[in-house]
Amino acid sequence: MAKRQVTNPQPAPGRLIGYARVSTDDQVHEAQMDELRAAGCERIFQEHGSGASPARPVLTRLLGELAAGDVLVVVRLDRLARSVSHLLQVIENLEERGVHFRSIRDPIDTSTPQGMFSLQVLAAVSQLERALIAERTRAGIKAAKARGKLPGNPGLRERRPEAIKAVSKARDQLYLNELISSAQTWLPTVRQLRPQHSWDNVVRVLNRQGHDWTVERLRRAVHRMVREQLAEPELLARSPRRAPEDHLMKLVAAIAIADPGLSLRGIAAQLDQMSERPARGGRKWQPSSVRHLLDEAHRFGLIRH
C-alpha cells in the first residue's frame, strides 16, 4: 500500500488550503510544496500515491473538512483529479458548499469570471468526449453485427469463469471509485453521527440533505470504506443500548449535529417534513417541544456543547 502522509489536517475557514499529490518516484515534491506556499497556502495536505489510483484518503478527508469561504489550491489539475469528469464532479461539489478552487498553472479559478469560463470550456470538452465515445461504440456494434458477430463479451456469453471473475472485479472497482469520489458529500455526516446514533437516523438525516440512501446500502458503503482504510472502524460499532431509548430525542440530536446552524423552528420544520408526530400531541412541531428534546439530548450526552 502506498505511503500516505497528512500535513495540518484541520483547515481554517476562509484560508487558502493547498493539496499536493506526489507519486513514490516523484522528484519534484519540494518544488510543488514551494509553489503552494508561494501562492499563500498556510496549510498543505500531502498525499503519496499514483495518479491512476482511485484511493486518495487524504483528499477525501480534506474535501470533507473544507468550509464555505475556503479556497482549495493545487499546482496543476492533474494533481487533483484522475480525469476531466472527476475534476468537474469535485469542483461542482465544492461550489455547492461555497468553496472555491484554484489551479496555479492552469487558468482555473472559480472565484473569478475568467476561471469559471475556463471551467465551462472543460465541461463542454468532457461532454463532447462522452458523445464521441458513445458514437464510436454504436458504430462498432453496428459493424460487428454486419460481419455476423454478436456484440458484447464472448466470454460472458459462454459463461467462462475467468470472464465472469474479471467482470465482477471491474464492477467492484467501479463501486469503490464511486464511493471515493462521492465520499465528501456523505462521509462527514456519518462521522458526526456514528456510532452514537442508529443507522436509521443517520440515513434519515442524509436523505433530508438530498441523498437517497437506505440503511443497507449505507452500511455496505461504510464497511467498504473501512476495509479500504478510508474511514474509521469505530463508525461500525454498535449504537449504545443504554438509556435513553427515546427515538424522537435521538432523531432531534442527529439533526442538530448534522446541521448545527439550524434554529429550533428549522428542526421543527424538518420533523414535520419527516412526518414525525410530536411527542406531546398535536399535528405540528413547536420550537418548545424541540427545545425540550435538545435539553434531554444534552443531559444524556448525545450532544456535547
ChimeraX commands (.cxc) that place a marker at each C-alpha (Angstrom):
marker #1 position 0.00,0.00,0.00 radius 0.5
marker #1 position 1.32,3.47,-0.89 radius 0.5
marker #1 position 2.63,5.59,1.94 radius 0.5
marker #1 position 0.21,8.32,2.99 radius 0.5
marker #1 position 1.01,11.48,4.85 radius 0.5
marker #1 position -1.20,14.33,6.08 radius 0.5
marker #1 position 0.06,17.79,6.93 radius 0.5
marker #1 position -2.09,20.17,9.00 radius 0.5
marker #1 position -5.37,18.23,8.80 radius 0.5
marker #1 position -7.65,20.96,10.21 radius 0.5
marker #1 position -8.17,23.78,7.67 radius 0.5
marker #1 position -9.49,27.07,8.99 radius 0.5
marker #1 position -12.46,28.67,7.17 radius 0.5
marker #1 position -11.58,31.41,4.71 radius 0.5
marker #1 position -8.00,30.25,4.22 radius 0.5
marker #1 position -6.05,29.10,1.17 radius 0.5
marker #1 position -5.66,25.33,1.61 radius 0.5
marker #1 position -3.13,23.52,-0.56 radius 0.5
marker #1 position -3.27,19.93,-1.81 radius 0.5
marker #1 position -0.13,18.24,-3.12 radius 0.5
marker #1 position -0.06,14.74,-4.54 radius 0.5
marker #1 position 3.25,13.07,-5.30 radius 0.5
marker #1 position 3.98,9.58,-6.58 radius 0.5
marker #1 position 6.60,7.40,-4.94 radius 0.5
marker #1 position 9.12,8.24,-7.70 radius 0.5
marker #1 position 8.27,11.95,-7.90 radius 0.5
marker #1 position 11.43,14.07,-7.61 radius 0.5
marker #1 position 9.66,17.47,-7.62 radius 0.5
marker #1 position 7.95,17.18,-4.26 radius 0.5
marker #1 position 9.63,20.22,-2.71 radius 0.5
marker #1 position 9.06,22.31,-5.84 radius 0.5
marker #1 position 5.33,21.57,-5.65 radius 0.5
marker #1 position 5.23,22.47,-1.96 radius 0.5
marker #1 position 7.17,25.70,-2.61 radius 0.5
marker #1 position 4.66,26.78,-5.27 radius 0.5
marker #1 position 1.74,26.21,-2.90 radius 0.5
marker #1 position 3.46,28.17,-0.13 radius 0.5
marker #1 position 4.27,30.99,-2.57 radius 0.5
marker #1 position 0.58,31.10,-3.56 radius 0.5
marker #1 position -0.28,31.90,0.05 radius 0.5
marker #1 position -1.29,28.47,1.35 radius 0.5
marker #1 position -0.83,28.39,5.09 radius 0.5
marker #1 position -1.79,24.74,5.32 radius 0.5
marker #1 position -0.97,21.99,2.86 radius 0.5
marker #1 position -2.30,18.43,2.69 radius 0.5
marker #1 position 0.17,15.93,1.20 radius 0.5
marker #1 position -0.80,12.67,-0.48 radius 0.5
marker #1 position 1.62,9.98,-1.65 radius 0.5
marker #1 position 0.24,7.73,-4.35 radius 0.5
marker #1 position -0.15,7.08,-8.06 radius 0.5
marker #1 position -2.35,9.35,-10.16 radius 0.5
marker #1 position -4.10,6.27,-11.54 radius 0.5
marker #1 position -5.12,5.07,-8.09 radius 0.5
marker #1 position -8.70,5.93,-7.07 radius 0.5
marker #1 position -7.85,5.59,-3.37 radius 0.5
marker #1 position -6.99,9.07,-2.11 radius 0.5
marker #1 position -7.86,9.12,1.58 radius 0.5
marker #1 position -6.12,12.45,2.26 radius 0.5
marker #1 position -8.11,14.17,-0.50 radius 0.5
marker #1 position -11.33,12.58,0.73 radius 0.5
marker #1 position -10.69,13.88,4.25 radius 0.5
marker #1 position -9.69,17.33,3.01 radius 0.5
marker #1 position -12.77,17.74,0.80 radius 0.5
marker #1 position -14.99,16.79,3.71 radius 0.5
marker #1 position -13.38,19.32,6.06 radius 0.5
marker #1 position -13.31,22.37,3.78 radius 0.5
marker #1 position -15.75,25.10,4.83 radius 0.5
marker #1 position -17.55,27.88,2.95 radius 0.5
marker #1 position -15.11,30.62,2.02 radius 0.5
marker #1 position -12.09,28.32,1.81 radius 0.5
marker #1 position -10.09,28.07,-1.43 radius 0.5
marker #1 position -8.61,24.72,-2.44 radius 0.5
marker #1 position -5.33,25.29,-4.31 radius 0.5
marker #1 position -3.30,22.83,-6.41 radius 0.5
marker #1 position -0.24,23.32,-8.61 radius 0.5
marker #1 position -1.76,21.54,-11.63 radius 0.5
marker #1 position -5.13,20.00,-12.39 radius 0.5
marker #1 position -3.63,16.51,-12.69 radius 0.5
marker #1 position -2.55,16.73,-9.03 radius 0.5
marker #1 position -6.23,16.73,-8.01 radius 0.5
marker #1 position -8.28,14.69,-10.47 radius 0.5
marker #1 position -7.97,11.40,-12.32 radius 0.5
marker #1 position -9.98,12.67,-15.29 radius 0.5
marker #1 position -11.90,15.70,-16.56 radius 0.5
marker #1 position -15.19,14.22,-15.36 radius 0.5
marker #1 position -13.71,13.59,-11.88 radius 0.5
marker #1 position -12.38,17.15,-11.77 radius 0.5
marker #1 position -15.76,18.63,-12.70 radius 0.5
marker #1 position -17.51,16.46,-10.11 radius 0.5
marker #1 position -15.15,17.63,-7.34 radius 0.5
marker #1 position -15.41,21.32,-8.30 radius 0.5
marker #1 position -19.20,21.18,-8.61 radius 0.5
marker #1 position -19.46,19.74,-5.10 radius 0.5
marker #1 position -17.11,22.43,-3.75 radius 0.5
marker #1 position -19.10,25.22,-5.39 radius 0.5
marker #1 position -22.35,23.92,-3.90 radius 0.5
marker #1 position -20.73,24.28,-0.47 radius 0.5
marker #1 position -19.32,27.76,-1.11 radius 0.5
marker #1 position -15.72,26.56,-1.51 radius 0.5
marker #1 position -13.60,27.90,-4.39 radius 0.5
marker #1 position -10.92,26.10,-6.40 radius 0.5
marker #1 position -7.70,27.39,-7.94 radius 0.5
marker #1 position -5.02,25.74,-10.07 radius 0.5
marker #1 position -1.76,27.71,-10.12 radius 0.5
marker #1 position -0.53,26.62,-13.55 radius 0.5
marker #1 position -3.92,26.42,-15.26 radius 0.5
marker #1 position -6.45,29.21,-15.95 radius 0.5
marker #1 position -8.88,27.79,-13.41 radius 0.5
marker #1 position -10.01,29.96,-10.50 radius 0.5
marker #1 position -13.69,29.56,-9.66 radius 0.5
marker #1 position -13.70,32.84,-7.71 radius 0.5
marker #1 position -13.24,34.80,-10.98 radius 0.5
marker #1 position -15.43,35.07,-14.14 radius 0.5
marker #1 position -12.45,34.09,-16.34 radius 0.5
marker #1 position -11.79,31.00,-14.28 radius 0.5
marker #1 position -15.46,29.95,-14.42 radius 0.5
marker #1 position -15.40,30.39,-18.22 radius 0.5
marker #1 position -12.38,28.09,-18.48 radius 0.5
marker #1 position -14.22,25.56,-16.34 radius 0.5
marker #1 position -17.25,25.73,-18.64 radius 0.5
marker #1 position -14.97,25.05,-21.62 radius 0.5
marker #1 position -13.62,21.97,-19.82 radius 0.5
marker #1 position -17.18,20.80,-19.16 radius 0.5
marker #1 position -18.05,21.20,-22.85 radius 0.5
marker #1 position -14.95,19.23,-23.86 radius 0.5
marker #1 position -15.86,16.47,-21.42 radius 0.5
marker #1 position -19.42,16.30,-22.79 radius 0.5
marker #1 position -18.09,16.14,-26.37 radius 0.5
marker #1 position -15.69,13.36,-25.37 radius 0.5
marker #1 position -18.53,11.29,-23.89 radius 0.5
marker #1 position -20.64,11.83,-27.02 radius 0.5
marker #1 position -17.79,10.73,-29.31 radius 0.5
marker #1 position -17.17,7.60,-27.24 radius 0.5
marker #1 position -20.87,6.71,-27.39 radius 0.5
marker #1 position -20.93,7.30,-31.14 radius 0.5
marker #1 position -17.85,5.09,-31.69 radius 0.5
marker #1 position -19.41,2.38,-29.52 radius 0.5
marker #1 position -22.63,2.40,-31.55 radius 0.5
marker #1 position -20.66,2.33,-34.81 radius 0.5
marker #1 position -18.56,-0.61,-33.57 radius 0.5
marker #1 position -21.67,-2.60,-32.59 radius 0.5
marker #1 position -23.28,-1.90,-35.97 radius 0.5
marker #1 position -20.13,-3.00,-37.83 radius 0.5
marker #1 position -19.85,-6.16,-35.73 radius 0.5
marker #1 position -23.46,-7.08,-36.47 radius 0.5
marker #1 position -22.84,-6.52,-40.21 radius 0.5
marker #1 position -19.99,-9.04,-40.02 radius 0.5
marker #1 position -22.26,-11.52,-38.28 radius 0.5
marker #1 position -20.68,-11.08,-34.85 radius 0.5
marker #1 position -22.63,-10.67,-31.66 radius 0.5
marker #1 position -21.88,-7.58,-29.57 radius 0.5
marker #1 position -20.64,-7.94,-26.04 radius 0.5
marker #1 position -18.15,-10.15,-24.27 radius 0.5
marker #1 position -17.99,-13.66,-25.77 radius 0.5
marker #1 position -16.50,-14.97,-22.54 radius 0.5
marker #1 position -19.63,-13.91,-20.64 radius 0.5
marker #1 position -21.94,-15.41,-23.23 radius 0.5
marker #1 position -20.08,-18.70,-22.86 radius 0.5
marker #1 position -20.04,-18.35,-19.05 radius 0.5
marker #1 position -16.27,-18.71,-18.84 radius 0.5
marker #1 position -15.18,-18.46,-15.17 radius 0.5
marker #1 position -12.26,-16.15,-15.92 radius 0.5
marker #1 position -14.52,-13.73,-17.81 radius 0.5
marker #1 position -17.13,-13.71,-15.03 radius 0.5
marker #1 position -14.39,-13.12,-12.46 radius 0.5
marker #1 position -12.92,-10.22,-14.49 radius 0.5
marker #1 position -16.31,-8.52,-14.85 radius 0.5
marker #1 position -17.05,-8.98,-11.16 radius 0.5
marker #1 position -13.68,-7.42,-10.28 radius 0.5
marker #1 position -14.30,-4.49,-12.62 radius 0.5
marker #1 position -17.73,-3.84,-11.12 radius 0.5
marker #1 position -16.30,-3.97,-7.61 radius 0.5
marker #1 position -13.61,-1.44,-8.55 radius 0.5
marker #1 position -16.22,0.82,-10.16 radius 0.5
marker #1 position -18.27,0.69,-6.96 radius 0.5
marker #1 position -15.23,1.67,-4.88 radius 0.5
marker #1 position -14.37,4.51,-7.28 radius 0.5
marker #1 position -17.91,5.89,-6.97 radius 0.5
marker #1 position -17.77,5.71,-3.17 radius 0.5
marker #1 position -14.44,7.54,-3.04 radius 0.5
marker #1 position -15.48,10.30,-5.44 radius 0.5
marker #1 position -18.75,10.94,-3.58 radius 0.5
marker #1 position -17.46,10.44,-0.01 radius 0.5
marker #1 position -17.09,14.14,0.75 radius 0.5
marker #1 position -20.86,14.59,0.35 radius 0.5
marker #1 position -21.93,11.98,2.94 radius 0.5
marker #1 position -19.00,10.62,4.97 radius 0.5
marker #1 position -18.55,13.76,7.15 radius 0.5
marker #1 position -22.16,13.44,8.34 radius 0.5
marker #1 position -21.65,9.74,9.09 radius 0.5
marker #1 position -18.55,10.65,11.10 radius 0.5
marker #1 position -20.56,13.22,13.05 radius 0.5
marker #1 position -23.35,10.82,13.97 radius 0.5
marker #1 position -21.91,7.31,14.22 radius 0.5
marker #1 position -21.87,5.26,16.38 radius 0.5
marker #1 position -23.86,7.35,18.88 radius 0.5
marker #1 position -26.87,7.36,16.54 radius 0.5
marker #1 position -28.59,4.47,14.81 radius 0.5
marker #1 position -28.11,3.77,11.12 radius 0.5
marker #1 position -31.79,4.53,10.59 radius 0.5
marker #1 position -31.43,8.06,11.97 radius 0.5
marker #1 position -28.23,8.67,10.03 radius 0.5
marker #1 position -29.98,7.68,6.81 radius 0.5
marker #1 position -32.91,9.95,7.56 radius 0.5
marker #1 position -30.60,12.92,8.16 radius 0.5
marker #1 position -28.61,12.23,4.97 radius 0.5
marker #1 position -31.74,11.89,2.89 radius 0.5
marker #1 position -33.03,15.20,4.26 radius 0.5
marker #1 position -29.78,16.65,2.85 radius 0.5
marker #1 position -30.73,15.43,-0.63 radius 0.5
marker #1 position -29.28,11.91,-0.68 radius 0.5
marker #1 position -31.08,8.67,-1.47 radius 0.5
marker #1 position -29.65,6.12,0.96 radius 0.5
marker #1 position -31.11,3.02,2.54 radius 0.5
marker #1 position -29.72,1.57,5.77 radius 0.5
marker #1 position -28.43,-1.50,3.93 radius 0.5
marker #1 position -26.62,0.50,1.23 radius 0.5
marker #1 position -25.11,2.98,3.69 radius 0.5
marker #1 position -23.81,0.24,5.99 radius 0.5
marker #1 position -22.31,-1.56,3.00 radius 0.5
marker #1 position -20.65,1.68,1.84 radius 0.5
marker #1 position -19.16,2.44,5.25 radius 0.5
marker #1 position -17.97,-1.19,5.62 radius 0.5
marker #1 position -16.17,-0.88,2.29 radius 0.5
marker #1 position -14.57,2.46,3.16 radius 0.5
marker #1 position -13.35,0.99,6.47 radius 0.5
marker #1 position -11.96,-2.07,4.70 radius 0.5
marker #1 position -10.02,0.19,2.33 radius 0.5
marker #1 position -8.73,2.18,5.35 radius 0.5
marker #1 position -10.55,5.29,4.12 radius 0.5
marker #1 position -12.82,5.52,7.18 radius 0.5
marker #1 position -12.50,4.78,10.88 radius 0.5
marker #1 position -13.51,1.28,12.15 radius 0.5
marker #1 position -15.39,2.80,15.11 radius 0.5
marker #1 position -18.08,4.02,12.68 radius 0.5
marker #1 position -19.24,0.39,12.54 radius 0.5
marker #1 position -19.52,-0.02,16.31 radius 0.5
marker #1 position -22.90,-0.94,17.77 radius 0.5
marker #1 position -25.02,2.02,18.82 radius 0.5
marker #1 position -25.34,2.37,22.62 radius 0.5
marker #1 position -28.23,0.39,24.10 radius 0.5
marker #1 position -28.21,2.31,27.35 radius 0.5
marker #1 position -30.90,4.85,28.20 radius 0.5
marker #1 position -32.29,6.91,26.67 radius 0.5
marker #1 position -34.09,4.87,24.06 radius 0.5
marker #1 position -36.33,7.76,23.05 radius 0.5
marker #1 position -36.47,7.71,19.25 radius 0.5
marker #1 position -37.52,11.36,18.88 radius 0.5
marker #1 position -34.78,12.63,21.17 radius 0.5
marker #1 position -32.13,10.73,19.22 radius 0.5
marker #1 position -33.55,11.96,15.91 radius 0.5
marker #1 position -33.56,15.60,17.04 radius 0.5
marker #1 position -29.99,15.20,18.31 radius 0.5
marker #1 position -28.90,13.73,14.97 radius 0.5
marker #1 position -30.47,16.62,13.03 radius 0.5
marker #1 position -28.84,19.21,15.30 radius 0.5
marker #1 position -25.40,17.57,15.00 radius 0.5
marker #1 position -25.59,17.28,11.21 radius 0.5
marker #1 position -26.64,20.94,10.81 radius 0.5
marker #1 position -25.58,22.97,13.87 radius 0.5
marker #1 position -26.86,26.19,12.30 radius 0.5
marker #1 position -30.50,25.09,12.28 radius 0.5
marker #1 position -32.83,27.05,14.53 radius 0.5
marker #1 position -35.46,25.40,16.71 radius 0.5
marker #1 position -38.05,26.27,14.05 radius 0.5
marker #1 position -35.79,24.78,11.37 radius 0.5
marker #1 position -35.54,21.48,13.25 radius 0.5
marker #1 position -39.31,21.53,13.82 radius 0.5
marker #1 position -39.86,22.01,10.09 radius 0.5
marker #1 position -37.62,19.04,9.29 radius 0.5
marker #1 position -39.51,16.83,11.74 radius 0.5
marker #1 position -42.78,17.87,10.11 radius 0.5
marker #1 position -41.36,17.01,6.67 radius 0.5
marker #1 position -40.28,13.61,8.01 radius 0.5
marker #1 position -43.92,13.04,9.11 radius 0.5
marker #1 position -42.82,12.57,12.73 radius 0.5
marker #1 position -45.65,13.12,15.21 radius 0.5
marker #1 position -44.92,15.46,18.16 radius 0.5
marker #1 position -44.32,13.59,21.40 radius 0.5
marker #1 position -46.75,15.82,23.29 radius 0.5
marker #1 position -49.54,15.52,20.75 radius 0.5
marker #1 position -50.71,17.95,18.12 radius 0.5
marker #1 position -50.19,17.95,14.38 radius 0.5
marker #1 position -47.18,20.26,14.01 radius 0.5
marker #1 position -43.94,20.55,15.88 radius 0.5
marker #1 position -43.36,23.61,18.04 radius 0.5
marker #1 position -39.94,25.12,18.95 radius 0.5
marker #1 position -40.66,24.49,22.64 radius 0.5
marker #1 position -41.01,20.74,22.02 radius 0.5
marker #1 position -37.76,20.71,20.06 radius 0.5
marker #1 position -36.01,22.61,22.87 radius 0.5
marker #1 position -37.20,20.04,25.42 radius 0.5
marker #1 position -35.78,17.15,23.36 radius 0.5
marker #1 position -32.49,19.01,22.79 radius 0.5
marker #1 position -32.16,19.61,26.52 radius 0.5
marker #1 position -32.72,15.91,27.14 radius 0.5
marker #1 position -30.15,15.02,24.47 radius 0.5
marker #1 position -27.61,17.29,26.16 radius 0.5
marker #1 position -28.41,15.76,29.56 radius 0.5
marker #1 position -27.82,12.21,28.29 radius 0.5
marker #1 position -24.64,13.15,26.43 radius 0.5
marker #1 position -25.97,12.73,22.87 radius 0.5
marker #1 position -24.94,16.32,22.14 radius 0.5
marker #1 position -21.88,17.99,23.56 radius 0.5
marker #1 position -21.61,21.75,23.96 radius 0.5
marker link #1:1,2 radius 0.2
marker link #1:2,3 radius 0.2
marker link #1:3,4 radius 0.2
marker link #1:4,5 radius 0.2
marker link #1:5,6 radius 0.2
marker link #1:6,7 radius 0.2
marker link #1:7,8 radius 0.2
marker link #1:8,9 radius 0.2
marker link #1:9,10 radius 0.2
marker link #1:10,11 radius 0.2
marker link #1:11,12 radius 0.2
marker link #1:12,13 radius 0.2
marker link #1:13,14 radius 0.2
marker link #1:14,15 radius 0.2
marker link #1:15,16 radius 0.2
marker link #1:16,17 radius 0.2
marker link #1:17,18 radius 0.2
marker link #1:18,19 radius 0.2
marker link #1:19,20 radius 0.2
marker link #1:20,21 radius 0.2
marker link #1:21,22 radius 0.2
marker link #1:22,23 radius 0.2
marker link #1:23,24 radius 0.2
marker link #1:24,25 radius 0.2
marker link #1:25,26 radius 0.2
marker link #1:26,27 radius 0.2
marker link #1:27,28 radius 0.2
marker link #1:28,29 radius 0.2
marker link #1:29,30 radius 0.2
marker link #1:30,31 radius 0.2
marker link #1:31,32 radius 0.2
marker link #1:32,33 radius 0.2
marker link #1:33,34 radius 0.2
marker link #1:34,35 radius 0.2
marker link #1:35,36 radius 0.2
marker link #1:36,37 radius 0.2
marker link #1:37,38 radius 0.2
marker link #1:38,39 radius 0.2
marker link #1:39,40 radius 0.2
marker link #1:40,41 radius 0.2
marker link #1:41,42 radius 0.2
marker link #1:42,43 radius 0.2
marker link #1:43,44 radius 0.2
marker link #1:44,45 radius 0.2
marker link #1:45,46 radius 0.2
marker link #1:46,47 radius 0.2
marker link #1:47,48 radius 0.2
marker link #1:48,49 radius 0.2
marker link #1:49,50 radius 0.2
marker link #1:50,51 radius 0.2
marker link #1:51,52 radius 0.2
marker link #1:52,53 radius 0.2
marker link #1:53,54 radius 0.2
marker link #1:54,55 radius 0.2
marker link #1:55,56 radius 0.2
marker link #1:56,57 radius 0.2
marker link #1:57,58 radius 0.2
marker link #1:58,59 radius 0.2
marker link #1:59,60 radius 0.2
marker link #1:60,61 radius 0.2
marker link #1:61,62 radius 0.2
marker link #1:62,63 radius 0.2
marker link #1:63,64 radius 0.2
marker link #1:64,65 radius 0.2
marker link #1:65,66 radius 0.2
marker link #1:66,67 radius 0.2
marker link #1:67,68 radius 0.2
marker link #1:68,69 radius 0.2
marker link #1:69,70 radius 0.2
marker link #1:70,71 radius 0.2
marker link #1:71,72 radius 0.2
marker link #1:72,73 radius 0.2
marker link #1:73,74 radius 0.2
marker link #1:74,75 radius 0.2
marker link #1:75,76 radius 0.2
marker link #1:76,77 radius 0.2
marker link #1:77,78 radius 0.2
marker link #1:78,79 radius 0.2
marker link #1:79,80 radius 0.2
marker link #1:80,81 radius 0.2
marker link #1:81,82 radius 0.2
marker link #1:82,83 radius 0.2
marker link #1:83,84 radius 0.2
marker link #1:84,85 radius 0.2
marker link #1:85,86 radius 0.2
marker link #1:86,87 radius 0.2
marker link #1:87,88 radius 0.2
marker link #1:88,89 radius 0.2
marker link #1:89,90 radius 0.2
marker link #1:90,91 radius 0.2
marker link #1:91,92 radius 0.2
marker link #1:92,93 radius 0.2
marker link #1:93,94 radius 0.2
marker link #1:94,95 radius 0.2
marker link #1:95,96 radius 0.2
marker link #1:96,97 radius 0.2
marker link #1:97,98 radius 0.2
marker link #1:98,99 radius 0.2
marker link #1:99,100 radius 0.2
marker link #1:100,101 radius 0.2
marker link #1:101,102 radius 0.2
marker link #1:102,103 radius 0.2
marker link #1:103,104 radius 0.2
marker link #1:104,105 radius 0.2
marker link #1:105,106 radius 0.2
marker link #1:106,107 radius 0.2
marker link #1:107,108 radius 0.2
marker link #1:108,109 radius 0.2
marker link #1:109,110 radius 0.2
marker link #1:110,111 radius 0.2
marker link #1:111,112 radius 0.2
marker link #1:112,113 radius 0.2
marker link #1:113,114 radius 0.2
marker link #1:114,115 radius 0.2
marker link #1:115,116 radius 0.2
marker link #1:116,117 radius 0.2
marker link #1:117,118 radius 0.2
marker link #1:118,119 radius 0.2
marker link #1:119,120 radius 0.2
marker link #1:120,121 radius 0.2
marker link #1:121,122 radius 0.2
marker link #1:122,123 radius 0.2
marker link #1:123,124 radius 0.2
marker link #1:124,125 radius 0.2
marker link #1:125,126 radius 0.2
marker link #1:126,127 radius 0.2
marker link #1:127,128 radius 0.2
marker link #1:128,129 radius 0.2
marker link #1:129,130 radius 0.2
marker link #1:130,131 radius 0.2
marker link #1:131,132 radius 0.2
marker link #1:132,133 radius 0.2
marker link #1:133,134 radius 0.2
marker link #1:134,135 radius 0.2
marker link #1:135,136 radius 0.2
marker link #1:136,137 radius 0.2
marker link #1:137,138 radius 0.2
marker link #1:138,139 radius 0.2
marker link #1:139,140 radius 0.2
marker link #1:140,141 radius 0.2
marker link #1:141,142 radius 0.2
marker link #1:142,143 radius 0.2
marker link #1:143,144 radius 0.2
marker link #1:144,145 radius 0.2
marker link #1:145,146 radius 0.2
marker link #1:146,147 radius 0.2
marker link #1:147,148 radius 0.2
marker link #1:148,149 radius 0.2
marker link #1:149,150 radius 0.2
marker link #1:150,151 radius 0.2
marker link #1:151,152 radius 0.2
marker link #1:152,153 radius 0.2
marker link #1:153,154 radius 0.2
marker link #1:154,155 radius 0.2
marker link #1:155,156 radius 0.2
marker link #1:156,157 radius 0.2
marker link #1:157,158 radius 0.2
marker link #1:158,159 radius 0.2
marker link #1:159,160 radius 0.2
marker link #1:160,161 radius 0.2
marker link #1:161,162 radius 0.2
marker link #1:162,163 radius 0.2
marker link #1:163,164 radius 0.2
marker link #1:164,165 radius 0.2
marker link #1:165,166 radius 0.2
marker link #1:166,167 radius 0.2
marker link #1:167,168 radius 0.2
marker link #1:168,169 radius 0.2
marker link #1:169,170 radius 0.2
marker link #1:170,171 radius 0.2
marker link #1:171,172 radius 0.2
marker link #1:172,173 radius 0.2
marker link #1:173,174 radius 0.2
marker link #1:174,175 radius 0.2
marker link #1:175,176 radius 0.2
marker link #1:176,177 radius 0.2
marker link #1:177,178 radius 0.2
marker link #1:178,179 radius 0.2
marker link #1:179,180 radius 0.2
marker link #1:180,181 radius 0.2
marker link #1:181,182 radius 0.2
marker link #1:182,183 radius 0.2
marker link #1:183,184 radius 0.2
marker link #1:184,185 radius 0.2
marker link #1:185,186 radius 0.2
marker link #1:186,187 radius 0.2
marker link #1:187,188 radius 0.2
marker link #1:188,189 radius 0.2
marker link #1:189,190 radius 0.2
marker link #1:190,191 radius 0.2
marker link #1:191,192 radius 0.2
marker link #1:192,193 radius 0.2
marker link #1:193,194 radius 0.2
marker link #1:194,195 radius 0.2
marker link #1:195,196 radius 0.2
marker link #1:196,197 radius 0.2
marker link #1:197,198 radius 0.2
marker link #1:198,199 radius 0.2
marker link #1:199,200 radius 0.2
marker link #1:200,201 radius 0.2
marker link #1:201,202 radius 0.2
marker link #1:202,203 radius 0.2
marker link #1:203,204 radius 0.2
marker link #1:204,205 radius 0.2
marker link #1:205,206 radius 0.2
marker link #1:206,207 radius 0.2
marker link #1:207,208 radius 0.2
marker link #1:208,209 radius 0.2
marker link #1:209,210 radius 0.2
marker link #1:210,211 radius 0.2
marker link #1:211,212 radius 0.2
marker link #1:212,213 radius 0.2
marker link #1:213,214 radius 0.2
marker link #1:214,215 radius 0.2
marker link #1:215,216 radius 0.2
marker link #1:216,217 radius 0.2
marker link #1:217,218 radius 0.2
marker link #1:218,219 radius 0.2
marker link #1:219,220 radius 0.2
marker link #1:220,221 radius 0.2
marker link #1:221,222 radius 0.2
marker link #1:222,223 radius 0.2
marker link #1:223,224 radius 0.2
marker link #1:224,225 radius 0.2
marker link #1:225,226 radius 0.2
marker link #1:226,227 radius 0.2
marker link #1:227,228 radius 0.2
marker link #1:228,229 radius 0.2
marker link #1:229,230 radius 0.2
marker link #1:230,231 radius 0.2
marker link #1:231,232 radius 0.2
marker link #1:232,233 radius 0.2
marker link #1:233,234 radius 0.2
marker link #1:234,235 radius 0.2
marker link #1:235,236 radius 0.2
marker link #1:236,237 radius 0.2
marker link #1:237,238 radius 0.2
marker link #1:238,239 radius 0.2
marker link #1:239,240 radius 0.2
marker link #1:240,241 radius 0.2
marker link #1:241,242 radius 0.2
marker link #1:242,243 radius 0.2
marker link #1:243,244 radius 0.2
marker link #1:244,245 radius 0.2
marker link #1:245,246 radius 0.2
marker link #1:246,247 radius 0.2
marker link #1:247,248 radius 0.2
marker link #1:248,249 radius 0.2
marker link #1:249,250 radius 0.2
marker link #1:250,251 radius 0.2
marker link #1:251,252 radius 0.2
marker link #1:252,253 radius 0.2
marker link #1:253,254 radius 0.2
marker link #1:254,255 radius 0.2
marker link #1:255,256 radius 0.2
marker link #1:256,257 radius 0.2
marker link #1:257,258 radius 0.2
marker link #1:258,259 radius 0.2
marker link #1:259,260 radius 0.2
marker link #1:260,261 radius 0.2
marker link #1:261,262 radius 0.2
marker link #1:262,263 radius 0.2
marker link #1:263,264 radius 0.2
marker link #1:264,265 radius 0.2
marker link #1:265,266 radius 0.2
marker link #1:266,267 radius 0.2
marker link #1:267,268 radius 0.2
marker link #1:268,269 radius 0.2
marker link #1:269,270 radius 0.2
marker link #1:270,271 radius 0.2
marker link #1:271,272 radius 0.2
marker link #1:272,273 radius 0.2
marker link #1:273,274 radius 0.2
marker link #1:274,275 radius 0.2
marker link #1:275,276 radius 0.2
marker link #1:276,277 radius 0.2
marker link #1:277,278 radius 0.2
marker link #1:278,279 radius 0.2
marker link #1:279,280 radius 0.2
marker link #1:280,281 radius 0.2
marker link #1:281,282 radius 0.2
marker link #1:282,283 radius 0.2
marker link #1:283,284 radius 0.2
marker link #1:284,285 radius 0.2
marker link #1:285,286 radius 0.2
marker link #1:286,287 radius 0.2
marker link #1:287,288 radius 0.2
marker link #1:288,289 radius 0.2
marker link #1:289,290 radius 0.2
marker link #1:290,291 radius 0.2
marker link #1:291,292 radius 0.2
marker link #1:292,293 radius 0.2
marker link #1:293,294 radius 0.2
marker link #1:294,295 radius 0.2
marker link #1:295,296 radius 0.2
marker link #1:296,297 radius 0.2
marker link #1:297,298 radius 0.2
marker link #1:298,299 radius 0.2
marker link #1:299,300 radius 0.2
marker link #1:300,301 radius 0.2
marker link #1:301,302 radius 0.2
marker link #1:302,303 radius 0.2
marker link #1:303,304 radius 0.2
marker link #1:304,305 radius 0.2
view
